[in-house]
C-alpha cells in the first residue's frame, strides 16, 4: 500500500536545498526506500519524512540510487544512510 511521504532535497552538506516534494512511498525496507512522484529529484541526498501528516515525524536521510521516468511519473529509490528519529 502506498503512503504519502515528503522528500526534502539536500545539498552535499546535508542542508535543505530547494522545495520539498510530495511523493508516495513504495518498497520500504530497513535499508532503503522507493518512491513515486510527479517531480524529478535532481539532488544526490534526500531527507524523507515517512509520516508527514502526523505529529510522529520520522525522517531518514537517503542517497538517491536510481530514478526513471514512466509517463508523467518519476520512480526513484535510494539507500538509507542516516536514520533520525
Number of C-alpha atoms within 10 A of each C-alpha: 6 12 12 17 22 22 26 23 24 22 14 11 8 13 13 15 15 11 10 15 16 18 21 18 22 18 11 13 10 8 12 18 20 20 23 23 20 16 14 15 19 11 15 16 27 27 24 27 19 20 15 17 11 8 7 11 13 15 21 20 23 24 20 20 13 13 17 12 14 10 7 8 13 17 21 20 21 20 19 20 13 13 14 12 8
